[in-house]
Amino acid sequence: MATTPSFEDQLNLREQIARIDKTQAEIAKMTAGVAKIKIDTRFAPAQVGFAGLAAGATIVGAVVAFIQIFIR
């Protein structure tokens, strides 16, 4: 015959369920954070490359301007 759980057992079970729900919410939050970091790191090398190209173009422009000032 099945016995019904006592009131204390039901409270313990509810506490465990609440703890599990809290842990699952924390895991979901961390997973979303990791996904954001993955996206950020995927585009970081391209940002560095474009910054390098922009810096190179700026240096070339400065050299051309410097040469034009002293040649004319």
mmCIF file of the N, C-alpha and C atoms, coordinates in Angstrom:
data_MODEL
# 
_entry.id   MODEL 
# 
loop_
_atom_site.group_PDB 
_atom_site.id 
_atom_site.type_symbol 
_atom_site.label_atom_id 
_atom_site.label_alt_id 
_atom_site.label_comp_id 
_atom_site.label_asym_id 
_atom_site.label_entity_id 
_atom_site.label_seq_id 
_atom_site.pdbx_PDB_ins_code 
_atom_site.Cartn_x 
_atom_site.Cartn_y 
_atom_site.Cartn_z 
_atom_site.occupancy 
_atom_site.B_iso_or_equiv 
_atom_site.pdbx_formal_charge 
_atom_site.auth_seq_id 
_atom_site.auth_comp_id 
_atom_site.auth_asym_id 
_atom_site.auth_atom_id 
_atom_site.pdbx_PDB_model_num 
ATOM 1   N N  . MET A 1 1  ? 0.825  -1.149 0.000   1.00 0.00 ? 1  MET A N  1 
ATOM 2   C CA . MET A 1 1  ? 0.000  0.000  0.000   1.00 0.00 ? 1  MET A CA 1 
ATOM 3   C C  . MET A 1 1  ? 0.895  1.246  0.000   1.00 0.00 ? 1  MET A C  1 
ATOM 4   N N  . ALA A 1 2  ? 0.489  2.229  -0.779  1.00 0.00 ? 2  ALA A N  1 
ATOM 5   C CA . ALA A 1 2  ? 1.266  3.458  -0.860  1.00 0.00 ? 2  ALA A CA 1 
ATOM 6   C C  . ALA A 1 2  ? 0.939  4.354  0.324   1.00 0.00 ? 2  ALA A C  1 
ATOM 7   N N  . THR A 1 3  ? 1.960  4.966  0.827   1.00 0.00 ? 3  THR A N  1 
ATOM 8   C CA . THR A 1 3  ? 1.735  5.895  1.929   1.00 0.00 ? 3  THR A CA 1 
ATOM 9   C C  . THR A 1 3  ? 1.837  7.318  1.392   1.00 0.00 ? 3  THR A C  1 
ATOM 10  N N  . THR A 1 4  ? 1.077  8.181  1.973   1.00 0.00 ? 4  THR A N  1 
ATOM 11  C CA . THR A 1 4  ? 1.137  9.580  1.546   1.00 0.00 ? 4  THR A CA 1 
ATOM 12  C C  . THR A 1 4  ? 2.315  10.245 2.252   1.00 0.00 ? 4  THR A C  1 
ATOM 13  N N  . PRO A 1 5  ? 3.024  11.112 1.535   1.00 0.00 ? 5  PRO A N  1 
ATOM 14  C CA . PRO A 1 5  ? 4.179  11.769 2.166   1.00 0.00 ? 5  PRO A CA 1 
ATOM 15  C C  . PRO A 1 5  ? 3.712  12.738 3.253   1.00 0.00 ? 5  PRO A C  1 
ATOM 16  N N  . SER A 1 6  ? 4.536  12.867 4.266   1.00 0.00 ? 6  SER A N  1 
ATOM 17  C CA . SER A 1 6  ? 4.188  13.764 5.366   1.00 0.00 ? 6  SER A CA 1 
ATOM 18  C C  . SER A 1 6  ? 4.324  15.216 4.909   1.00 0.00 ? 6  SER A C  1 
ATOM 19  N N  . PHE A 1 7  ? 3.823  16.107 5.715   1.00 0.00 ? 7  PHE A N  1 
ATOM 20  C CA . PHE A 1 7  ? 3.866  17.529 5.402   1.00 0.00 ? 7  PHE A CA 1 
ATOM 21  C C  . PHE A 1 7  ? 5.307  18.013 5.279   1.00 0.00 ? 7  PHE A C  1 
ATOM 22  N N  . GLU A 1 8  ? 6.183  17.522 6.145   1.00 0.00 ? 8  GLU A N  1 
ATOM 23  C CA . GLU A 1 8  ? 7.593  17.911 6.093   1.00 0.00 ? 8  GLU A CA 1 
ATOM 24  C C  . GLU A 1 8  ? 8.249  17.424 4.804   1.00 0.00 ? 8  GLU A C  1 
ATOM 25  N N  . ASP A 1 9  ? 7.907  16.205 4.377   1.00 0.00 ? 9  ASP A N  1 
ATOM 26  C CA . ASP A 1 9  ? 8.452  15.684 3.129   1.00 0.00 ? 9  ASP A CA 1 
ATOM 27  C C  . ASP A 1 9  ? 7.996  16.527 1.943   1.00 0.00 ? 9  ASP A C  1 
ATOM 28  N N  . GLN A 1 10 ? 6.751  16.975 1.956   1.00 0.00 ? 10 GLN A N  1 
ATOM 29  C CA . GLN A 1 10 ? 6.252  17.819 0.878   1.00 0.00 ? 10 GLN A CA 1 
ATOM 30  C C  . GLN A 1 10 ? 6.991  19.152 0.845   1.00 0.00 ? 10 GLN A C  1 
ATOM 31  N N  . LEU A 1 11 ? 7.291  19.717 2.017   1.00 0.00 ? 11 LEU A N  1 
ATOM 32  C CA . LEU A 1 11 ? 8.041  20.970 2.078   1.00 0.00 ? 11 LEU A CA 1 
ATOM 33  C C  . LEU A 1 11 ? 9.450  20.779 1.528   1.00 0.00 ? 11 LEU A C  1 
ATOM 34  N N  . ASN A 1 12 ? 10.088 19.681 1.905   1.00 0.00 ? 12 ASN A N  1 
ATOM 35  C CA . ASN A 1 12 ? 11.426 19.400 1.394   1.00 0.00 ? 12 ASN A CA 1 
ATOM 36  C C  . ASN A 1 12 ? 11.411 19.257 -0.120  1.00 0.00 ? 12 ASN A C  1 
ATOM 37  N N  . LEU A 1 13 ? 10.381 18.590 -0.636  1.00 0.00 ? 13 LEU A N  1 
ATOM 38  C CA . LEU A 1 13 ? 10.266 18.415 -2.078  1.00 0.00 ? 13 LEU A CA 1 
ATOM 39  C C  . LEU A 1 13 ? 10.071 19.767 -2.766  1.00 0.00 ? 13 LEU A C  1 
ATOM 40  N N  . ARG A 1 14 ? 9.248  20.620 -2.183  1.00 0.00 ? 14 ARG A N  1 
ATOM 41  C CA . ARG A 1 14 ? 9.028  21.950 -2.763  1.00 0.00 ? 14 ARG A CA 1 
ATOM 42  C C  . ARG A 1 14 ? 10.307 22.779 -2.726  1.00 0.00 ? 14 ARG A C  1 
ATOM 43  N N  . GLU A 1 15 ? 11.066 22.655 -1.645  1.00 0.00 ? 15 GLU A N  1 
ATOM 44  C CA . GLU A 1 15 ? 12.345 23.369 -1.553  1.00 0.00 ? 15 GLU A CA 1 
ATOM 45  C C  . GLU A 1 15 ? 13.301 22.883 -2.644  1.00 0.00 ? 15 GLU A C  1 
ATOM 46  N N  . GLN A 1 16 ? 13.341 21.576 -2.858  1.00 0.00 ? 16 GLN A N  1 
ATOM 47  C CA . GLN A 1 16 ? 14.216 21.031 -3.884  1.00 0.00 ? 16 GLN A CA 1 
ATOM 48  C C  . GLN A 1 16 ? 13.786 21.489 -5.271  1.00 0.00 ? 16 GLN A C  1 
ATOM 49  N N  . ILE A 1 17 ? 12.488 21.510 -5.536  1.00 0.00 ? 17 ILE A N  1 
ATOM 50  C CA . ILE A 1 17 ? 11.982 21.968 -6.832  1.00 0.00 ? 17 ILE A CA 1 
ATOM 51  C C  . ILE A 1 17 ? 12.325 23.443 -7.032  1.00 0.00 ? 17 ILE A C  1 
ATOM 52  N N  . ALA A 1 18 ? 12.171 24.245 -5.996  1.00 0.00 ? 18 ALA A N  1 
ATOM 53  C CA . ALA A 1 18 ? 12.516 25.673 -6.092  1.00 0.00 ? 18 ALA A CA 1 
ATOM 54  C C  . ALA A 1 18 ? 14.002 25.849 -6.365  1.00 0.00 ? 18 ALA A C  1 
ATOM 55  N N  . ARG A 1 19 ? 14.841 25.061 -5.717  1.00 0.00 ? 19 ARG A N  1 
ATOM 56  C CA . ARG A 1 19 ? 16.285 25.120 -5.937  1.00 0.00 ? 19 ARG A CA 1 
ATOM 57  C C  . ARG A 1 19 ? 16.636 24.718 -7.369  1.00 0.00 ? 19 ARG A C  1 
ATOM 58  N N  . ILE A 1 20 ? 15.977 23.676 -7.863  1.00 0.00 ? 20 ILE A N  1 
ATOM 59  C CA . ILE A 1 20 ? 16.215 23.222 -9.238  1.00 0.00 ? 20 ILE A CA 1 
ATOM 60  C C  . ILE A 1 20 ? 15.803 24.306 -10.233 1.00 0.00 ? 20 ILE A C  1 
ATOM 61  N N  . ASP A 1 21 ? 14.633 24.923 -10.005 1.00 0.00 ? 21 ASP A N  1 
ATOM 62  C CA . ASP A 1 21 ? 14.181 25.997 -10.892 1.00 0.00 ? 21 ASP A CA 1 
ATOM 63  C C  . ASP A 1 21 ? 15.157 27.162 -10.893 1.00 0.00 ? 21 ASP A C  1 
ATOM 64  N N  . LYS A 1 22 ? 15.658 27.514 -9.725  1.00 0.00 ? 22 LYS A N  1 
ATOM 65  C CA . LYS A 1 22 ? 16.623 28.611 -9.621  1.00 0.00 ? 22 LYS A CA 1 
ATOM 66  C C  . LYS A 1 22 ? 17.909 28.269 -10.373 1.00 0.00 ? 22 LYS A C  1 
ATOM 67  N N  . THR A 1 23 ? 18.382 27.045 -10.209 1.00 0.00 ? 23 THR A N  1 
ATOM 68  C CA . THR A 1 23 ? 19.597 26.612 -10.890 1.00 0.00 ? 23 THR A CA 1 
ATOM 69  C C  . THR A 1 23 ? 19.404 26.621 -12.406 1.00 0.00 ? 23 THR A C  1 
ATOM 70  N N  . GLN A 1 24 ? 18.248 26.168 -12.875 1.00 0.00 ? 24 GLN A N  1 
ATOM 71  C CA . GLN A 1 24 ? 17.982 26.173 -14.312 1.00 0.00 ? 24 GLN A CA 1 
ATOM 72  C C  . GLN A 1 24 ? 17.937 27.596 -14.863 1.00 0.00 ? 24 GLN A C  1 
ATOM 73  N N  . ALA A 1 25 ? 17.393 28.533 -14.105 1.00 0.00 ? 25 ALA A N  1 
ATOM 74  C CA . ALA A 1 25 ? 17.353 29.929 -14.541 1.00 0.00 ? 25 ALA A CA 1 
ATOM 75  C C  . ALA A 1 25 ? 18.765 30.503 -14.612 1.00 0.00 ? 25 ALA A C  1 
ATOM 76  N N  . GLU A 1 26 ? 19.605 30.176 -13.638 1.00 0.00 ? 26 GLU A N  1 
ATOM 77  C CA . GLU A 1 26 ? 20.992 30.639 -13.656 1.00 0.00 ? 26 GLU A CA 1 
ATOM 78  C C  . GLU A 1 26 ? 21.746 30.058 -14.848 1.00 0.00 ? 26 GLU A C  1 
ATOM 79  N N  . ILE A 1 27 ? 21.512 28.783 -15.148 1.00 0.00 ? 27 ILE A N  1 
ATOM 80  C CA . ILE A 1 27 ? 22.173 28.140 -16.291 1.00 0.00 ? 27 ILE A CA 1 
ATOM 81  C C  . ILE A 1 27 ? 21.738 28.803 -17.592 1.00 0.00 ? 27 ILE A C  1 
ATOM 82  N N  . ALA A 1 28 ? 20.454 29.109 -17.718 1.00 0.00 ? 28 ALA A N  1 
ATOM 83  C CA . ALA A 1 28 ? 19.960 29.773 -18.925 1.00 0.00 ? 28 ALA A CA 1 
ATOM 84  C C  . ALA A 1 28 ? 20.598 31.152 -19.082 1.00 0.00 ? 28 ALA A C  1 
ATOM 85  N N  . LYS A 1 29 ? 20.762 31.862 -17.976 1.00 0.00 ? 29 LYS A N  1 
ATOM 86  C CA . LYS A 1 29 ? 21.382 33.185 -18.015 1.00 0.00 ? 29 LYS A CA 1 
ATOM 87  C C  . LYS A 1 29 ? 22.853 33.067 -18.444 1.00 0.00 ? 29 LYS A C  1 
ATOM 88  N N  . MET A 1 30 ? 23.560 32.097 -17.895 1.00 0.00 ? 30 MET A N  1 
ATOM 89  C CA . MET A 1 30 ? 24.969 31.907 -18.258 1.00 0.00 ? 30 MET A CA 1 
ATOM 90  C C  . MET A 1 30 ? 25.112 31.488 -19.714 1.00 0.00 ? 30 MET A C  1 
ATOM 91  N N  . THR A 1 31 ? 24.209 30.648 -20.183 1.00 0.00 ? 31 THR A N  1 
ATOM 92  C CA . THR A 1 31 ? 24.248 30.203 -21.578 1.00 0.00 ? 31 THR A CA 1 
ATOM 93  C C  . THR A 1 31 ? 24.051 31.384 -22.521 1.00 0.00 ? 31 THR A C  1 
ATOM 94  N N  . ALA A 1 32 ? 23.137 32.279 -22.177 1.00 0.00 ? 32 ALA A N  1 
ATOM 95  C CA . ALA A 1 32 ? 22.927 33.478 -23.002 1.00 0.00 ? 32 ALA A CA 1 
ATOM 96  C C  . ALA A 1 32 ? 24.171 34.350 -22.998 1.00 0.00 ? 32 ALA A C  1 
ATOM 97  N N  . GLY A 1 33 ? 24.832 34.460 -21.853 1.00 0.00 ? 33 GLY A N  1 
ATOM 98  C CA . GLY A 1 33 ? 26.076 35.236 -21.770 1.00 0.00 ? 33 GLY A CA 1 
ATOM 99  C C  . GLY A 1 33 ? 27.178 34.636 -22.620 1.00 0.00 ? 33 GLY A C  1 
ATOM 100 N N  . VAL A 1 34 ? 27.291 33.331 -22.601 1.00 0.00 ? 34 VAL A N  1 
ATOM 101 C CA . VAL A 1 34 ? 28.312 32.653 -23.410 1.00 0.00 ? 34 VAL A CA 1 
ATOM 102 C C  . VAL A 1 34 ? 28.024 32.849 -24.899 1.00 0.00 ? 34 VAL A C  1 
ATOM 103 N N  . ALA A 1 35 ? 26.771 32.788 -25.286 1.00 0.00 ? 35 ALA A N  1 
ATOM 104 C CA . ALA A 1 35 ? 26.414 32.999 -26.696 1.00 0.00 ? 35 ALA A CA 1 
ATOM 105 C C  . ALA A 1 35 ? 26.783 34.409 -27.131 1.00 0.00 ? 35 ALA A C  1 
ATOM 106 N N  . LYS A 1 36 ? 26.573 35.399 -26.269 1.00 0.00 ? 36 LYS A N  1 
ATOM 107 C CA . LYS A 1 36 ? 26.929 36.779 -26.598 1.00 0.00 ? 36 LYS A CA 1 
ATOM 108 C C  . LYS A 1 36 ? 28.434 36.915 -26.751 1.00 0.00 ? 36 LYS A C  1 
ATOM 109 N N  . ILE A 1 37 ? 29.187 36.282 -25.862 1.00 0.00 ? 37 ILE A N  1 
ATOM 110 C CA . ILE A 1 37 ? 30.648 36.340 -25.943 1.00 0.00 ? 37 ILE A CA 1 
ATOM 111 C C  . ILE A 1 37 ? 31.139 35.689 -27.235 1.00 0.00 ? 37 ILE A C  1 
ATOM 112 N N  . LYS A 1 38 ? 30.519 34.569 -27.634 1.00 0.00 ? 38 LYS A N  1 
ATOM 113 C CA . LYS A 1 38 ? 30.906 33.911 -28.884 1.00 0.00 ? 38 LYS A CA 1 
ATOM 114 C C  . LYS A 1 38 ? 30.696 34.832 -30.073 1.00 0.00 ? 38 LYS A C  1 
ATOM 115 N N  . ILE A 1 39 ? 29.583 35.553 -30.092 1.00 0.00 ? 39 ILE A N  1 
ATOM 116 C CA . ILE A 1 39 ? 29.313 36.485 -31.193 1.00 0.00 ? 39 ILE A CA 1 
ATOM 117 C C  . ILE A 1 39 ? 30.335 37.612 -31.187 1.00 0.00 ? 39 ILE A C  1 
ATOM 118 N N  . ASP A 1 40 ? 30.632 38.151 -29.999 1.00 0.00 ? 40 ASP A N  1 
ATOM 119 C CA . ASP A 1 40 ? 31.594 39.244 -29.896 1.00 0.00 ? 40 ASP A CA 1 
ATOM 120 C C  . ASP A 1 40 ? 32.982 38.811 -30.365 1.00 0.00 ? 40 ASP A C  1 
ATOM 121 N N  . THR A 1 41 ? 33.396 37.620 -29.999 1.00 0.00 ? 41 THR A N  1 
ATOM 122 C CA . THR A 1 41 ? 34.734 37.169 -30.388 1.00 0.00 ? 41 THR A CA 1 
ATOM 123 C C  . THR A 1 41 ? 34.797 36.763 -31.851 1.00 0.00 ? 41 THR A C  1 
ATOM 124 N N  . ARG A 1 42 ? 33.673 36.445 -32.441 1.00 0.00 ? 42 ARG A N  1 
ATOM 125 C CA . ARG A 1 42 ? 33.666 36.089 -33.858 1.00 0.00 ? 42 ARG A CA 1 
ATOM 126 C C  . ARG A 1 42 ? 33.980 37.317 -34.718 1.00 0.00 ? 42 ARG A C  1 
ATOM 127 N N  . PHE A 1 43 ? 33.505 38.498 -34.313 1.00 0.00 ? 43 PHE A N  1 
ATOM 128 C CA . PHE A 1 43 ? 33.695 39.701 -35.108 1.00 0.00 ? 43 PHE A CA 1 
ATOM 129 C C  . PHE A 1 43 ? 34.905 40.520 -34.689 1.00 0.00 ? 43 PHE A C  1 
ATOM 130 N N  . ALA A 1 44 ? 35.571 40.174 -33.620 1.00 0.00 ? 44 ALA A N  1 
ATOM 131 C CA . ALA A 1 44 ? 36.718 40.938 -33.137 1.00 0.00 ? 44 ALA A CA 1 
ATOM 132 C C  . ALA A 1 44 ? 37.874 40.958 -34.142 1.00 0.00 ? 44 ALA A C  1 
ATOM 133 N N  . PRO A 1 45 ? 38.268 39.849 -34.768 1.00 0.00 ? 45 PRO A N  1 
ATOM 134 C CA . PRO A 1 45 ? 39.371 39.915 -35.729 1.00 0.00 ? 45 PRO A CA 1 
ATOM 135 C C  . PRO A 1 45 ? 39.059 40.825 -36.920 1.00 0.00 ? 45 PRO A C  1 
ATOM 136 N N  . ALA A 1 46 ? 37.820 40.845 -37.363 1.00 0.00 ? 46 ALA A N  1 
ATOM 137 C CA . ALA A 1 46 ? 37.453 41.721 -38.476 1.00 0.00 ? 46 ALA A CA 1 
ATOM 138 C C  . ALA A 1 46 ? 37.571 43.179 -38.054 1.00 0.00 ? 46 ALA A C  1 
ATOM 139 N N  . GLN A 1 47 ? 37.205 43.492 -36.829 1.00 0.00 ? 47 GLN A N  1 
ATOM 140 C CA . GLN A 1 47 ? 37.310 44.863 -36.339 1.00 0.00 ? 47 GLN A CA 1 
ATOM 141 C C  . GLN A 1 47 ? 38.773 45.300 -36.290 1.00 0.00 ? 47 GLN A C  1 
ATOM 142 N N  . VAL A 1 48 ? 39.641 44.412 -35.863 1.00 0.00 ? 48 VAL A N  1 
ATOM 143 C CA . VAL A 1 48 ? 41.063 44.734 -35.812 1.00 0.00 ? 48 VAL A CA 1 
ATOM 144 C C  . VAL A 1 48 ? 41.596 44.955 -37.226 1.00 0.00 ? 48 VAL A C  1 
ATOM 145 N N  . GLY A 1 49 ? 41.170 44.122 -38.152 1.00 0.00 ? 49 GLY A N  1 
ATOM 146 C CA . GLY A 1 49 ? 41.612 44.275 -39.542 1.00 0.00 ? 49 GLY A CA 1 
ATOM 147 C C  . GLY A 1 49 ? 41.157 45.592 -40.155 1.00 0.00 ? 49 GLY A C  1 
ATOM 148 N N  . PHE A 1 50 ? 39.902 45.942 -39.944 1.00 0.00 ? 50 PHE A N  1 
ATOM 149 C CA . PHE A 1 50 ? 39.407 47.203 -40.480 1.00 0.00 ? 50 PHE A CA 1 
ATOM 150 C C  . PHE A 1 50 ? 40.089 48.397 -39.823 1.00 0.00 ? 50 PHE A C  1 
ATOM 151 N N  . ALA A 1 51 ? 40.379 48.313 -38.559 1.00 0.00 ? 51 ALA A N  1 
ATOM 152 C CA . ALA A 1 51 ? 41.088 49.397 -37.871 1.00 0.00 ? 51 ALA A CA 1 
ATOM 153 C C  . ALA A 1 51 ? 42.498 49.541 -38.437 1.00 0.00 ? 51 ALA A C  1 
ATOM 154 N N  . GLY A 1 52 ? 43.140 48.420 -38.729 1.00 0.00 ? 52 GLY A N  1 
ATOM 155 C CA . GLY A 1 52 ? 44.475 48.461 -39.336 1.00 0.00 ? 52 GLY A CA 1 
ATOM 156 C C  . GLY A 1 52 ? 44.445 49.085 -40.717 1.00 0.00 ? 52 GLY A C  1 
ATOM 157 N N  . LEU A 1 53 ? 43.442 48.722 -41.501 1.00 0.00 ? 53 LEU A N  1 
ATOM 158 C CA . LEU A 1 53 ? 43.315 49.320 -42.837 1.00 0.00 ? 53 LEU A CA 1 
ATOM 159 C C  . LEU A 1 53 ? 43.061 50.822 -42.743 1.00 0.00 ? 53 LEU A C  1 
ATOM 160 N N  . ALA A 1 54 ? 42.233 51.226 -41.814 1.00 0.00 ? 54 ALA A N  1 
ATOM 161 C CA . ALA A 1 54 ? 41.951 52.653 -41.641 1.00 0.00 ? 54 ALA A CA 1 
ATOM 162 C C  . ALA A 1 54 ? 43.201 53.402 -41.194 1.00 0.00 ? 54 ALA A C  1 
ATOM 163 N N  . ALA A 1 55 ? 43.970 52.808 -40.295 1.00 0.00 ? 55 ALA A N  1 
ATOM 164 C CA . ALA A 1 55 ? 45.207 53.448 -39.837 1.00 0.00 ? 55 ALA A CA 1 
ATOM 165 C C  . ALA A 1 55 ? 46.207 53.553 -40.979 1.00 0.00 ? 55 ALA A C  1 
ATOM 166 N N  . GLY A 1 56 ? 46.301 52.500 -41.787 1.00 0.00 ? 56 GLY A N  1 
ATOM 167 C CA . GLY A 1 56 ? 47.207 52.537 -42.941 1.00 0.00 ? 56 GLY A CA 1 
ATOM 168 C C  . GLY A 1 56 ? 46.801 53.604 -43.939 1.00 0.00 ? 56 GLY A C  1 
ATOM 169 N N  . ALA A 1 57 ? 45.515 53.715 -44.215 1.00 0.00 ? 57 ALA A N  1 
ATOM 170 C CA . ALA A 1 57 ? 45.026 54.738 -45.139 1.00 0.00 ? 57 ALA A CA 1 
ATOM 171 C C  . ALA A 1 57 ? 45.303 56.135 -44.594 1.00 0.00 ? 57 ALA A C  1 
ATOM 172 N N  . THR A 1 58 ? 45.180 56.311 -43.299 1.00 0.00 ? 58 THR A N  1 
ATOM 173 C CA . THR A 1 58 ? 45.463 57.610 -42.680 1.00 0.00 ? 58 THR A CA 1 
ATOM 174 C C  . THR A 1 58 ? 46.932 57.967 -42.816 1.00 0.00 ? 58 THR A C  1 
ATOM 175 N N  . ILE A 1 59 ? 47.793 56.998 -42.601 1.00 0.00 ? 59 ILE A N  1 
ATOM 176 C CA . ILE A 1 59 ? 49.237 57.248 -42.723 1.00 0.00 ? 59 ILE A CA 1 
ATOM 177 C C  . ILE A 1 59 ? 49.585 57.593 -44.169 1.00 0.00 ? 59 ILE A C  1 
ATOM 178 N N  . VAL A 1 60 ? 49.035 56.868 -45.121 1.00 0.00 ? 60 VAL A N  1 
ATOM 179 C CA . VAL A 1 60 ? 49.300 57.159 -46.533 1.00 0.00 ? 60 VAL A CA 1 
ATOM 180 C C  . VAL A 1 60 ? 48.808 58.565 -46.875 1.00 0.00 ? 60 VAL A C  1 
ATOM 181 N N  . GLY A 1 61 ? 47.642 58.923 -46.415 1.00 0.00 ? 61 GLY A N  1 
ATOM 182 C CA . GLY A 1 61 ? 47.114 60.261 -46.669 1.00 0.00 ? 61 GLY A CA 1 
ATOM 183 C C  . GLY A 1 61 ? 47.989 61.344 -46.060 1.00 0.00 ? 61 GLY A C  1 
ATOM 184 N N  . ALA A 1 62 ? 48.489 61.105 -44.846 1.00 0.00 ? 62 ALA A N  1 
ATOM 185 C CA . ALA A 1 62 ? 49.361 62.079 -44.193 1.00 0.00 ? 62 ALA A CA 1 
ATOM 186 C C  . ALA A 1 62 ? 50.677 62.224 -44.952 1.00 0.00 ? 62 ALA A C  1 
ATOM 187 N N  . VAL A 1 63 ? 51.230 61.132 -45.433 1.00 0.00 ? 63 VAL A N  1 
ATOM 188 C CA . VAL A 1 63 ? 52.485 61.179 -46.197 1.00 0.00 ? 63 VAL A CA 1 
ATOM 189 C C  . VAL A 1 63 ? 52.268 61.937 -47.501 1.00 0.00 ? 63 VAL A C  1 
ATOM 190 N N  . VAL A 1 64 ? 51.176 61.664 -48.182 1.00 0.00 ? 64 VAL A N  1 
ATOM 191 C CA . VAL A 1 64 ? 50.893 62.369 -49.441 1.00 0.00 ? 64 VAL A CA 1 
ATOM 192 C C  . VAL A 1 64 ? 50.734 63.862 -49.184 1.00 0.00 ? 64 VAL A C  1 
ATOM 193 N N  . ALA A 1 65 ? 50.031 64.235 -48.139 1.00 0.00 ? 65 ALA A N  1 
ATOM 194 C CA . ALA A 1 65 ? 49.857 65.652 -47.808 1.00 0.00 ? 65 ALA A CA 1 
ATOM 195 C C  . ALA A 1 65 ? 51.197 66.288 -47.454 1.00 0.00 ? 65 ALA A C  1 
ATOM 196 N N  . PHE A 1 66 ? 52.011 65.582 -46.687 1.00 0.00 ? 66 PHE A N  1 
ATOM 197 C CA . PHE A 1 66 ? 53.328 66.097 -46.311 1.00 0.00 ? 66 PHE A CA 1 
ATOM 198 C C  . PHE A 1 66 ? 54.207 66.316 -47.538 1.00 0.00 ? 66 PHE A C  1 
ATOM 199 N N  . ILE A 1 67 ? 54.185 65.380 -48.466 1.00 0.00 ? 67 ILE A N  1 
ATOM 200 C CA . ILE A 1 67 ? 54.973 65.491 -49.694 1.00 0.00 ? 67 ILE A CA 1 
ATOM 201 C C  . ILE A 1 67 ? 54.474 66.663 -50.539 1.00 0.00 ? 67 ILE A C  1 
ATOM 202 N N  . GLN A 1 68 ? 53.181 66.821 -50.658 1.00 0.00 ? 68 GLN A N  1 
ATOM 203 C CA . GLN A 1 68 ? 52.631 67.925 -51.459 1.00 0.00 ? 68 GLN A CA 1 
ATOM 204 C C  . GLN A 1 68 ? 52.993 69.279 -50.874 1.00 0.00 ? 68 GLN A C  1 
ATOM 205 N N  . ILE A 1 69 ? 53.047 69.376 -49.553 1.00 0.00 ? 69 ILE A N  1 
ATOM 206 C CA . ILE A 1 69 ? 53.392 70.653 -48.940 1.00 0.00 ? 69 ILE A CA 1 
ATOM 207 C C  . ILE A 1 69 ? 54.844 71.021 -49.263 1.00 0.00 ? 69 ILE A C  1 
ATOM 208 N N  . PHE A 1 70 ? 55.753 70.081 -49.208 1.00 0.00 ? 70 PHE A N  1 
ATOM 209 C CA . PHE A 1 70 ? 57.163 70.397 -49.418 1.00 0.00 ? 70 PHE A CA 1 
ATOM 210 C C  . PHE A 1 70 ? 57.565 70.379 -50.878 1.00 0.00 ? 70 PHE A C  1 
ATOM 211 N N  . ILE A 1 71 ? 56.816 69.763 -51.756 1.00 0.00 ? 71 ILE A N  1 
ATOM 212 C CA . ILE A 1 71 ? 57.166 69.763 -53.187 1.00 0.00 ? 71 ILE A CA 1 
ATOM 213 C C  . ILE A 1 71 ? 56.676 71.034 -53.831 1.00 0.00 ? 71 ILE A C  1 
ATOM 214 N N  . ARG A 1 72 ? 55.594 71.584 -53.439 1.00 0.00 ? 72 ARG A N  1 
ATOM 215 C CA . ARG A 1 72 ? 55.059 72.792 -54.078 1.00 0.00 ? 72 ARG A CA 1 
ATOM 216 C C  . ARG A 1 72 ? 55.636 74.025 -53.507 1.00 0.00 ? 72 ARG A C  1 
# 
